């Protein structure tokens, strides 16, 4: 294998895939990236056996071939080289020699045959949508995924294709986030898959604003083609909860408030909430909401804000962090909070917009 390319041509694809390279590996080859040189193109592959990223770039090829090199060291070398430097890579006696101007580096290698790759995902259907729409789905919901929950199916995000809609749903059992977007064409069939947490975060990292993304969904994998980067992730084998049951259909009481005013009131009150449980009490009266917090040190915070509300008086407790996360994801100046009683969930959304909805379970205080 032998090639030459400008530093940036090598650095950009390597930066796109390096996120899945773990520092501590059970298999030494997983700390490496696979370099595949063919027909004037270099493909760089990285995997942790759950998520695989492949980024391609055009290079000048003197000799085709495949080899693996330590990913982090390769990245550090390219970062340290001067801008626009012409870099040459060549395999010499089981080492990869990197040259640029008067710099020379020799990296250890492992055979390409040892590197695990996912070739065919047996795609059942492919949907195309703007990258910014897919990114919006992930950004509006990812924070509600569970972390290391024994209910392993919660440690990821549900992607659901339903007619002309693509829906993302995440829940940790205490809160739920849902966001949906329209597809340009009707899907072949309804489908639900659970993408693991790391896959969601990596996909979010590589998605840009421009162009389209092709999302291919197989029985065990999901794959997205984003420009010159191909993302593949294993799916979580499990049954996602029936999320529609959790979303209150028509809450009895609707509170309309200025999103920023409510958010700032919650942030100030949260300072004196219990550091472990983060509980706050919300008291709702005609056109007013009072937010209260106290902690084991007998410290208290109270804040009252004006809202648009004309229902019965209510008092309910919530985890303030869950409310703040939902408010941060809401677009628009106003926010609507739907409440039924002190034992029911709160439905948070932008007034008149059902595309993004957030449910927060109540807390006993």
N, C-alpha and C positions, 0 to 999 in steps of 0.2 A: 504493500500500500504506500502510495506517495502522492502528495498534493501540495499546492500552494494557494494561498488566499490572503486577502487583506484581514488584519486582526479583527475588525468589526464583523466580518462575514462569519467568523468562527465564534466570536464572543456572544453575539445575539442569540443564536439557536441554543448554545450551551446554557445561557442564563435562563432560557425558557423552560428547560427540562431539569435543571439542577435541584429544584425544590423537592423532588421525590427521592433524591439520593440521601439515604440515612448515614449518619456518621458511625453509628454502631450497627454492625450487620452480623447476622448469623452466617450468611454466605459471603465470603470475601469478594466475589464477583459483583455483588450488589452495590459495593462502594465505587464501582467503575461505571463508566458510560461506554456504550457500544458505538464505535465509529464505522460506518459502512459507506464505502466510496464506490460509486457506479455512475457511468454516463454523465460526467460533468457535475454530479451532485454529491454532497456529503449529507448523510442522515445521522443524527446523534440521538441515541436512545438511552433513556434512564428508566429504572423500574424499582419498586420495592415489593414486588409480587402482588400488590393490590392495585396500584396505579402505575400506568406506563405512559410516558411522554416521548414522542418522536418529533424532532424538529429538523427540517431540511434546509439546505442552503446551496447556492451555486459556487463551485470552486474549479480551479484548473487541475485536472486529474492527469498525473503522469502514469500512475499504476493503480488499478482497482484493487479492492481487498476489504477485509473486515478485521478489526482488532478492538480490544477493550483497554481503557486507560483509567487511572484514578480520577474520578470526576472533580473533586474539590481542588486537587493539585493542578489539574489542567486549567480549571477556571482561574485560580490564583495567578498562574503563569500568564494567561491571556490578559487578565486585568492589569498586570504589572508592566506589560509591554507598551511602548509608546503608541499614540493614536496613528492610524493609517499605516502601521508597520506591515511589511509583507512577510507573512509567516509561511514556513514550509514544514510539513510533517512527513516523516518517512519511518518505516519499520526497519530497524537494523538489529539483527541478532537478538530477537525477543524483547527489544526495547523500542519505544517510540521516541525518535529524536526530533525535537522542535527547535527550529532555527529562525531567528529574526535579527537582521543586521549583525551585530557582534555578539548577540546572546545565543547561547546553546543550552538546551535542557534535554536530559535523558530520563524518560519515565518508564517505570515497570509496566508490564502488560499481563493480561490473562487471555487465553484463547477465546475467540468469539463464540465457539461452539458451546462454551460453558454458560453463556449469557441467556437467561430465559426471556423469550419474547412471545407476544400474543399476536398471531397472524390473522386468523379469521374469527370473528365473533358470532357468526351465524345470525346476522342481522335479520330481525323480523320485519322492521319498518324503519324508514328514515324520514325525519321531518326537518324542514329548513326554516330558520327564523333569524331575524337580525341579531347580531351578537349583543347589542346593547339591551335587547329585550330579555335574552337569556341571562345576561349579567344582572339585570334588574330583578328577575325572579330569585336568583341566588342571594343577592344583597338584602332583599326584603324579608327573607325567611331563615337564612343560615344560622342566625344567633339563637334560634329556638331548638336547635339540635341538641340532643343529650350528649354528655361526655362520659364515656366508660360506664354506661348504665348496664345492669345485668340483662335488661331487656334489649338485647343487641340490635334489634330492628329499629330502636329509637336513636341509635348512634349514627344516624344518617338522614338523608332527605328523600321523601317520596316524590318522584316525578311521575305525573299521571297524564297520559294522552287521552282526551275525552272529546271525540268529535273534532271540532275546530279549535279546541282549547288545549294549551299545555299548562299544567298546574304544578306548582311546587308547594309541598307541605312539610313542615318540621315541627316536632313536639318533643318535650322532655318529660311529659306527664304532668307538669304544673302549668304549662302555657303552650300555646299553639300559634304558629304563623302560617298564613296561606296567601299565595299570590298567583295570579293566572294571567296569561296573555293569549291573544288570538293567533292562530296559525293561518297562513295564506290559503291552505287547502285542507280539505277534510282528511283526517288520518284514516289509514286502512282499517285499523281496529283499535278498540279501547285497550289500554295497557297501563299497568302500574309496575314501577321498579323502585328499589331503594338503593340510592347511591351512598356509599360510606362517607363519613365525615371528611377524611383526608382527600377523597376524590372531589368532593364539593369545593373545598378550600383551594385545591390546585386549579380546578376549572375556573373558579372565580379569579384567580391570580393571572391566568393567561388570556382571559377574555378581554378584548378591547372594545372600542365603541364603533369602529368602522367595519362594514361588510357583513356577510351572513355566516352563520354556523350551521353545519349539517350534523344533526344528532341522530345517530344510528343506535337502535335499541335491540339487543339480542336477549337470549334467555338468561345468560350468566354475566354479560358485560354490557356496558354502555360506551359508545365511542363518539367523539366530537371532532370534526375537522375544522380547525380555525386557522385559515390562511395556510402557512407552511408548517403549522404545529398540529400534530395528531394526538389527541388525548384518549386514553382507554382506561376504564376502571372496572374492577370486578363489582358485582352487585351483592347486596346483603340478601341472603336467602332467609326470608321471614315474611310474616304477614303484618302489614302496617295496620294500626288501629283504625277503626271506622271514624275518621275525623269529622265527618258531617254531623255525627251525633253530638259532638262536643260544642259545635258552633251554635250559639243561641239563635233561633230562627227570628223571633221578634221580641226583643227585650221590652219589658213594660215601660221602663223609664229611659229617656234619651237626654243626655247632658251634652250640650254644645259649648265648647270652650275654645279660647285662643290657644293654639298648640304650644307656642313658645312661653306664654304666661304660665300655663299649667306645668310645662316641663321645668321651668325655672323654680316654681314653687315646690315641686317634688324634689328637685336637686338640693334646695336649701334645707328642706325638712329632713331629707335623708341623712344629713350630716350627723344628726343625733339619734338615728335609728339604731336598733340592736345590730352590731357588726356581723353577727352570725346569721340571724334570721331576716334582717332587712325589712321588718314589718312596719307598715304605716297604716293609720286609721283614716278613712275618708268619710266625712259626714256631709250628706247632701241635703240642702234645704232649697226653698224657692229662690232661684237665681243666685245661689251661693254654694260654694264647696269649701269645706274646712279640711285641711290636711294636718294630721298630728302624728308625732313620733316621740317615743321615749326609749330609754335604754337602762340597763341594770345599775348604772351610776346615778339613777334618779334625775337625769337631765331630760329636758323636754323641748320640743320645737312645735310651733303651730303657725299655720299660714292660711289666710282666707283669700279666695279669689272670686271674682264675679263670673257667672256662667249663665247660659240660657237654659233654664230648667223650670218646669211647671208641674212636677209630680209630687208624690208623697215623700215624706222625709225618709232618708235611708242612712244606714251606717254599715260600713264594710271594711275589712282589712285586706291588704295586698302586700306582696313583695314589691318594694319600690323599684328595684332593678328591672323587674319584668315590665312594669309600666313604662319606665324610661326607655327601655329597648324598643318597645312598640311605638312610642311617640317619636323616637328618632327615625323610625322607618316610614312614618306617615308623611305623605306629600301634602302640601297645601298649608294655608294659614290656620284653618279651623280643624278641630278634631271632634268626633262624636263618640261618647262612651255610653254603651247600652248596658243598663243594670235591671235586674228583675227583683232581687231581694238580697239580704245580707249573706245568704248561703249559696248564691248563684254566681256563675262566671261573669266576667266583664267583657263585652265585645267592643273592640276599639277599631275605628276606621275613619277614613276621610269622608265627610258628609256627601252622600250621593255617589260614592265610588265603592263598589263591591269587589273590585279586582284584587285589593289587598285587605285582608282581615286578620285581626289579632285577638286571641282569647287568653285571658289571664284568670286562673282559678283563685278563689278567695282564700284568705288565711284566717285562722282563729287567733285572735290576739288577747 
